[in-house]
């Protein structure tokens, strides 16, 4: 009888699993709303849970729940070096893809420091807002920037050196 009970306990343990929150899947991190997570007081330091309403991870440091924020998400505003535009002839309806400029400047660094990854993490075109903060209004008229970063502009006059620059700012949505 003892052996049968031991076997039953052993085989039933195979099918047992714990859920931190109602509906948490068997695999992956436990998840729940921030209120559900912070209401818990786990006995183990270092437990990680995913907040479904804030879309971030929290970990328990032994006294309280602290949020983990991705370094990629912490820089909300950034800008490349000024972007040169060929203004050697006047014309209307010209375009410059600001997202492509971003990828060409940030996507493949020429040199990296020792131990650094060979590429810089980049955002998708639809994850950014695009701004022009400065340009020569006597040379250009910027008519629009669409949601994917395509800037439409007119060259109204030719500058002495046949080009002009625009200052671009990218903001993470």
MARKEMAR-838834 format. One line per 3 residues: their letters; for each residue z, x, y of N, C-alpha, C. Coordinates in steps of 0.2 Angstrom, whole numbers, plus 2048, in hexadecimal, padded with zeros to 3 digits. Layout:
REM MARKEMAR-838834
a	Z X Y Z X Y Z X Y; ... $
REM end
This chain:
REM MARKEMAR-838834
xxx	800 804 7FA 800 800 800 800 804 806; 804 80A 806 804 80E 80C 7FD 811 80D; 7FA 813 808 7F3 816 809 7EE 811 80C $
xxx	7EF 80B 80A 7EA 805 80D 7EC 805 814; 7F2 804 816 7F4 804 81D 7F1 809 821; 7F2 80F 81F 7F0 815 822 7E8 815 823 $
xxx	7E5 813 81E 7DD 812 81E 7DB 80D 823; 7DF 808 823 7DD 802 828 7DE 805 82F; 7E4 808 830 7E5 80B 837 7E0 810 839 $
xxx	7DE 814 834 7D9 819 836 7D2 816 837; 7D0 811 833 7C9 80E 835 7C9 80A 83B; 7CF 806 83C 7CF 802 842 7CF 806 848 $
xxx	7D2 80C 848 7D2 811 84E 7CB 813 850; 7C7 813 84B 7C0 815 84D 7BD 810 852; 7BE 80A 851 7BB 805 855 7BF 803 85B $
xxx	7C5 806 85C 7C9 805 862 7C7 809 868; 7C7 807 86E 7C5 80A 874 7C9 807 87A; 7CA 80B 87F 7CE 809 885 7CA 807 88B $
xxx	7CB 802 88F 7C8 801 895 7CD 802 89A; 7CB 805 8A0 7D0 806 8A5 7CF 7FF 8A9; 7C9 7FD 8AA 7C8 7F6 8AE 7C5 7F2 8AA $
xxx	7C5 7EB 8AB 7C2 7E6 8A7 7BA 7E7 8A8; 7B7 7E8 8A2 7AF 7E8 8A2 7AD 7F0 8A3; 7B2 7F4 8A3 7AF 7FB 8A3 7AC 7FD 89D $
xxx	7A6 800 89D 7A2 802 897 7A6 807 893; 7A4 808 88D 7A7 80C 888 7A6 814 88A; 7A0 815 88C 79E 81C 88E 79E 81D 896 $
xxx	79F 823 898 79F 824 89F 7A6 824 8A2; 7A6 824 8A9 7AD 824 8AD 7AF 81D 8AD; 7B6 81C 8AD 7B8 815 8AE 7B6 813 8B5 $
xxx	7B5 80D 8B6 7B3 80B 8BD 7B6 804 8BF; 7B7 803 8C5 7B9 7FD 8C8 7B9 7FD 8CF; 7BB 7F8 8D3 7BB 7F8 8DA 7C1 7FD 8DC $
xxx	7C0 7FF 8E3 7C5 804 8E5 7CC 801 8E5; 7CD 7FA 8E6 7D3 7F7 8E6 7D6 7F8 8DF; 7D2 7F6 8DA 7D4 7F7 8D3 7D6 7FE 8D1 $
xxx	7D2 803 8D3 7D4 80A 8D2 7DB 80C 8D5; 7DB 80B 8DC 7E1 80D 8DF 7E7 809 8DD; 7E7 803 8DA 7ED 800 8D8 7F0 803 8D1 $
xxx	7EC 807 8CE 7EE 80A 8C8 7F3 810 8CA; 7F7 812 8C5 7FB 818 8C6 7FB 81B 8BF; 7F6 81F 8BE 7F5 822 8B7 7FB 828 8B6 $
xxx	7FC 829 8B0 801 82E 8AE 7FE 835 8AE; 7F7 835 8AE 7F4 83C 8AD 7F0 83E 8B4; 7F2 844 8B6 7EE 847 8BC 7E7 848 8BA $
xxx	7E3 847 8BE 7DC 849 8BD 7D7 844 8BB; 7DA 83E 8BA 7D5 838 8B7 7D0 837 8BD; 7CA 835 8BB 7C5 834 8C0 7C2 82D 8BE $
xxx	7C1 829 8C4 7BE 822 8C3 7B9 821 8C8; 7B4 81D 8C7 7AF 81B 8CC 7B0 815 8CF; 7B0 815 8D6 7B0 80F 8DA 7AA 80B 8DA $
xxx	7A9 805 8D8 7A3 801 8D8 7A1 7FE 8DF; 7A6 7FE 8E3 7A5 7FB 8E9 7A3 800 8EF; 7A6 806 8EE 7A5 80C 8F3 7A0 810 8F0 $
xxx	79E 810 8E9 799 814 8E6 79B 81C 8E7; 7A2 81D 8E6 7A4 824 8E6 7A9 825 8E0; 7AB 82B 8DE 7B0 82C 8D9 7B7 82D 8DC $
xxx	7BC 82C 8D9 7C3 82D 8DB 7C6 831 8D5; 7CB 835 8D7 7CF 839 8D2 7D6 838 8D4; 7DA 838 8CE 7E2 837 8CF 7E5 83E 8CF $
xxx	7E8 840 8D5 7EB 847 8D5 7F2 847 8D3; 7F5 842 8D0 7FB 842 8CE 800 83E 8D2; 7FE 83D 8D8 802 839 8DD 7FE 833 8E0 $
xxx	7F7 834 8E1 7F3 82F 8E4 7EC 830 8E2; 7E7 82B 8E3 7E0 82B 8E2 7DD 82E 8E8; 7D9 833 8E7 7D5 836 8EC 7CD 836 8EB $
xxx	7C9 835 8F0 7C2 834 8EF 7BF 83B 8EE; 7BA 83B 8EA 7B5 841 8E9 7AF 83F 8ED; 7AD 843 8F2 7A7 842 8F5 7A2 848 8F4 $
xxx	79C 846 8F2 797 84B 8F1 795 84F 8F7; 794 856 8F6 792 85A 8FC 78C 857 8FF; 787 855 8FB 781 853 8FD 782 84D 902 $
xxx	787 848 901 788 843 905 78C 844 90B; 78F 84A 90B 794 84B 911 790 84D 917; 78A 850 917 786 852 91D 782 84C 91E $
xxx	784 848 923 780 842 924 77A 843 929; 77B 848 92D 776 849 932 774 851 932; 76D 852 932 76B 859 931 764 859 934 $
xxx	762 85F 936 75C 860 939 758 867 937; 752 866 937 74E 86D 935 74C 870 93C; 74A 876 93B 747 87A 941 742 875 945 $
xxx	741 876 94B 73C 872 94E 735 872 94B; 732 86C 94B 72B 86C 947 726 86C 94C; 721 871 94B 71B 872 94F 716 86D 94E $
xxx	713 86B 953 70D 866 952 707 869 956; 701 869 952 6FB 86B 955 6F9 867 95B; 6F9 869 961 6F7 865 967 6F1 868 96A $
xxx	6EC 86B 966 6E7 86F 969 6E1 86A 96C; 6E1 864 96A 6DD 85F 96C 6E1 858 96D; 6DE 854 972 6E1 84E 973 6DF 849 96E $
xxx	6E3 844 96C 6E1 83F 967 6E6 83A 966; 6E4 834 963 6E9 82F 962 6EA 82D 95A; 6EF 82A 958 6F0 828 951 6F1 82E 94C $
xxx	6F4 834 94F 6F5 839 94A 6FB 838 947; 6FC 83B 941 702 83A 93D 705 841 93B; 70C 841 93A 710 847 937 715 844 933 $
xxx	715 846 92C 71A 844 928 720 848 928; 725 845 92B 72B 848 92C 72F 84A 926; 72E 845 921 731 846 91B 72E 84D 917 $
xxx	728 84D 917 725 853 915 727 85A 918; 728 859 91F 72B 85F 922 731 861 920; 736 85C 91F 73C 85D 91C 73C 860 915 $
xxx	738 85E 911 737 861 90A 735 868 90A; 730 869 90F 72D 870 90F 732 875 912; 737 872 916 73B 877 919 742 878 915 $
xxx	744 872 911 74A 872 90E 749 873 906; 743 871 904 742 870 8FC 742 877 8F9; 73F 87C 8FC 73E 882 8F8 740 888 8FD $
xxx	746 88A 8FD 748 88F 901 745 896 8FF; 743 89A 904 740 8A0 903 745 8A5 900; 74B 8A5 902 750 8AA 8FF 756 8A6 8FF $
xxx	75A 8A7 8F9 761 8A4 8F8 766 8AA 8F8; 76C 8A8 8F9 772 8AD 8F8 773 8AD 8F1; 777 8B3 8EF 779 8B4 8E8 77D 8AF 8E6 $
xxx	77B 8AC 8E0 77F 8A7 8DC 77D 8A0 8DF; 779 89F 8E4 777 899 8E6 771 896 8E2; 771 88F 8E1 76B 88C 8DE 765 88E 8E1 $
xxx	75F 88E 8DD 759 890 8E0 756 88A 8E4; 758 884 8E4 756 87F 8E9 75B 87B 8EC; 75A 878 8F2 75E 874 8F6 75D 86D 8F4 $
xxx	763 86A 8F2 762 862 8F1 75F 85F 8F7; 75A 85A 8F5 757 857 8FB 758 84F 8F9; 757 84B 8FF 757 844 8FE 750 841 8FD $
xxx	74F 83B 8FB 749 838 8FA 747 835 901; 741 834 902 73E 832 909 742 82B 90B; 743 827 907 747 820 909 74E 821 909 $
xxx	751 827 908 758 828 909 75A 82B 910; 755 82C 914 756 82F 91B 754 82A 921; 757 82B 926 754 828 92D 751 82E 930 $
xxx	74C 82D 934 749 832 938 749 831 93F; 74B 837 943 74B 836 94A 748 83C 94D; 745 83B 953 742 841 957 747 841 95D $
xxx	74A 847 95E 74F 847 964 74C 84A 96A; 747 84E 969 744 851 96F 73C 853 96E; 738 852 973 731 854 972 72E 854 97A $
xxx	729 857 97B 726 858 981 722 851 982; 724 84D 987 721 846 988 71B 847 98C; 71A 84D 98F 713 84E 993 70E 850 98E $
xxx	70F 851 988 70A 853 983 70A 84E 97E; 70F 84B 97B 70F 846 976 711 83F 978; 70F 83A 974 712 833 974 713 832 96D $
xxx	719 831 96B 71B 82F 964 71B 828 964; 717 825 960 716 81D 960 71B 81A 95B; 71C 81E 955 720 81B 950 722 820 94B $
xxx	728 81E 947 72A 822 941 72B 81C 93C; 728 81C 936 729 817 931 72F 819 92D; 731 815 928 737 816 924 737 81C 91F $
xxx	731 81E 91E 730 824 919 72F 82A 91D; 72F 82A 924 72F 830 928 728 832 92B; 723 82D 92A 71D 82E 92D 71D 82D 934 $
xxx	71C 832 938 71C 832 940 715 831 942; 713 82C 946 70D 82B 949 70E 82D 951; 709 831 953 709 833 95A 702 834 95D $
xxx	702 835 964 6FC 837 968 6FD 83D 96B; 6F8 841 96B 6F8 847 970 6F4 845 976; 6F8 845 97B 6F6 843 982 6F3 848 986 $
xxx	6F5 84E 985 6F3 854 989 6F4 85A 985; 6F0 85F 986 6F0 866 982 6F4 86B 986; 6F9 86D 983 6FE 872 986 6FA 879 986 $
xxx	6FD 87D 98A 6FA 884 98B 6F9 888 984; 6FE 887 980 6FE 88B 97A 6FB 887 974; 6F8 881 975 6F5 87D 970 6FA 879 96B $
xxx	700 87A 96C 705 877 967 70B 874 96B; 70F 870 968 715 86E 96B 71A 86D 965; 720 86C 966 725 86B 961 729 864 962 $
xxx	72C 862 95C 730 85C 95C 736 85E 959; 73C 85C 95B 742 85D 958 744 857 954; 745 858 94D 746 852 949 74D 852 946 $
xxx	750 84C 945 757 84C 942 756 847 93D; 759 849 937 759 844 931 760 842 930; 761 83B 92F 768 838 92E 767 835 927 $
xx	76C 836 923 76D 833 91C 76F 82C 91D; 76B 828 91A 76D 820 91A 773 81F 917 $
REM end
